[in-house]
Amino acid sequence: MRAIVGSHFVVCQWRGNLALRVVPVLLLLSSVFSFASDVDELVLSAQRAYSAKRYEEALRSYGRAASLGSPTALFQLGAMHERGEGVDRNILEAAKWYERATDAGSVTAAKRLANMYYDGEGVPKDFGRAASLYRRAGDLGDSNSFFTLGQMYWRGSRGEREPAKAVEVFTKAAERGNPLAMNALGIAYRFGDGVDKSDSAAYAYFKLAHEFGSILAADNLGKLTTLISDSDRSAGEKLLEHLRHKISTGPRKAN
């Protein structure tokens, strides 16, 4: 009987402790949701004021949301300082806000700041810093940033050309459905620039880029088709099927 009673007591005690623990957890979750809702409301309020060109009001709301860590608000504060909306235009101050927004996870801010470092606009020209920011934006899901980074390596923006690194990041962009990067890879494989020459791989990438809407790739594919062997075309078709399965997004139009 004691064993049974003791066992029953332990079960009840455990359940009692669990109940006591659940209440604070629920309160904590409620606080998190409330906090997120407050930030979203501040951002929406700022966006409404901005749309109505009430820039000073927008700045105040964005400022409050930014103090709570909103990446959107941090970026918008940078953009408003850059454009001089509701505040004197100050590109240096804009860069500081973009930096904070980037640290908070804003892809748009990372891209804008990368462009600024690349051009030396509001910050010292720094290709290394630009490259780091383009890579960060790419890792966060922006394929165009990977393509831009690939172009930097391809052209030698940091000094000497680095075609192998260009191929590396073009591949990352292509796997995210970027047709410009696919076309660039076709060129790299066609001429063996940064990678072993392969007409079958060039064929596959040109055709894939064409499927994703690249007019340039369609032209390159047409020219290559008249030059390659039947065996290379057959191997290219097999590789194309493999590449299609690695794409993380669906086809989209290229400019």
QUIZI-V530396 format. One record per backbone hydrogen bond with DSSP energy under -0.5 kcal/mol. CO is the residue of the C=O (numbers start at 0). NH is the residue of the N-H. If there is no record, write none. Layout:
co:CO nh:NH
co:CO nh:NH
This chain:
co:0 nh:4
co:1 nh:5
co:2 nh:6
co:3 nh:7
co:4 nh:8
co:5 nh:9
co:6 nh:10
co:7 nh:11
co:8 nh:12
co:9 nh:13
co:10 nh:14
co:11 nh:15
co:12 nh:16
co:13 nh:17
co:14 nh:18
co:15 nh:19
co:16 nh:20
co:17 nh:21
co:18 nh:22
co:19 nh:23
co:20 nh:24
co:21 nh:25
co:22 nh:26
co:23 nh:27
co:24 nh:28
co:25 nh:29
co:26 nh:30
co:27 nh:31
co:28 nh:32
co:29 nh:33
co:30 nh:34
co:31 nh:35
co:32 nh:36
co:33 nh:37
co:34 nh:38
co:35 nh:39
co:36 nh:40
co:37 nh:41
co:38 nh:42
co:39 nh:43
co:40 nh:44
co:41 nh:45
co:42 nh:46
co:43 nh:47
co:44 nh:48
co:45 nh:49
co:46 nh:50
co:47 nh:51
co:48 nh:53
co:49 nh:52
co:52 nh:54
co:53 nh:57
co:54 nh:58
co:55 nh:59
co:56 nh:60
co:57 nh:61
co:58 nh:62
co:59 nh:63
co:60 nh:64
co:61 nh:65
co:62 nh:66
co:63 nh:67
co:64 nh:67
co:64 nh:69
co:65 nh:68
co:69 nh:73
co:70 nh:74
co:71 nh:75
co:72 nh:76
co:73 nh:77
co:74 nh:78
co:75 nh:79
co:76 nh:80
co:77 nh:81
co:78 nh:82
co:79 nh:83
co:79 nh:84
co:80 nh:89
co:83 nh:85
co:89 nh:93
co:90 nh:94
co:91 nh:95
co:92 nh:96
co:93 nh:97
co:94 nh:98
co:95 nh:99
co:96 nh:100
co:97 nh:101
co:98 nh:102
co:99 nh:103
co:100 nh:105
co:101 nh:104
co:104 nh:106
co:105 nh:109
co:106 nh:110
co:107 nh:111
co:108 nh:112
co:109 nh:113
co:110 nh:114
co:111 nh:115
co:112 nh:116
co:113 nh:117
co:114 nh:118
co:115 nh:119
co:115 nh:120
co:116 nh:125
co:119 nh:121
co:125 nh:129
co:126 nh:130
co:127 nh:131
co:128 nh:132
co:129 nh:133
co:130 nh:134
co:131 nh:135
co:132 nh:136
co:133 nh:137
co:134 nh:138
co:135 nh:139
co:136 nh:141
co:137 nh:140
co:140 nh:142
co:141 nh:144
co:141 nh:145
co:142 nh:146
co:143 nh:147
co:144 nh:148
co:145 nh:149
co:146 nh:150
co:147 nh:151
co:148 nh:152
co:149 nh:153
co:150 nh:154
co:151 nh:155
co:151 nh:156
co:152 nh:161
co:155 nh:158
co:161 nh:165
co:162 nh:166
co:163 nh:167
co:164 nh:168
co:165 nh:169
co:166 nh:170
co:167 nh:171
co:168 nh:172
co:169 nh:173
co:170 nh:174
co:171 nh:175
co:172 nh:175
co:172 nh:177
co:173 nh:176
co:174 nh:247
co:176 nh:178
co:177 nh:181
co:178 nh:182
co:179 nh:183
co:180 nh:184
co:181 nh:185
co:182 nh:186
co:183 nh:187
co:184 nh:188
co:185 nh:189
co:186 nh:190
co:187 nh:191
co:187 nh:192
co:188 nh:197
co:191 nh:193
co:197 nh:201
co:198 nh:202
co:199 nh:203
co:200 nh:204
co:201 nh:205
co:202 nh:206
co:203 nh:207
co:204 nh:208
co:205 nh:209
co:206 nh:210
co:207 nh:211
co:208 nh:213
co:209 nh:212
co:212 nh:214
co:212 nh:253
co:213 nh:217
co:214 nh:218
co:215 nh:219
co:216 nh:220
co:217 nh:221
co:218 nh:222
co:219 nh:223
co:220 nh:224
co:221 nh:225
co:222 nh:225
co:223 nh:226
co:223 nh:227
co:228 nh:232
co:229 nh:233
co:230 nh:234
co:231 nh:235
co:232 nh:236
co:233 nh:237
co:234 nh:238
co:235 nh:239
co:236 nh:240
co:237 nh:241
co:238 nh:242
co:239 nh:243
co:240 nh:244
co:241 nh:245
co:242 nh:245
co:242 nh:246
co:243 nh:246
